[in-house]
């Protein structure tokens, strides 16, 4: 098996750190697809298994997040386009776009608490994005949250 990309010290510690690991791996798969279209079908299964070894519940969680993100991509992109003031999806960095797609999918199509989904996305932006990414991601996700709340 190839060497893991992410090291144990790359992840936070605590009660929910394992789900953070899963989100990180899903983000990395989505980002890889952004840069290399078509890589998803060849690499996602093996990459998830490689990065989350011997963690069957985490593998299932990661696959569920990835599937949800891919399944709802059209709706997610429409939501992002409608709520991203002065930004088109094409203008966003691949990193921010991948984080936002994952987070919006988690916000709208899973039972993850909204505050958790937003916080996790902001943490991904801090780790992988630019210095402006956390505020950008947080601002857009706050609009998504408000939009979803008003629709209920």
Helices and strands as residue ranges (DSSP letters): G 8-10, H 17-35, H 40-51, H 56-71, H 73-83, H 94-109, H 114-128, H 133-151
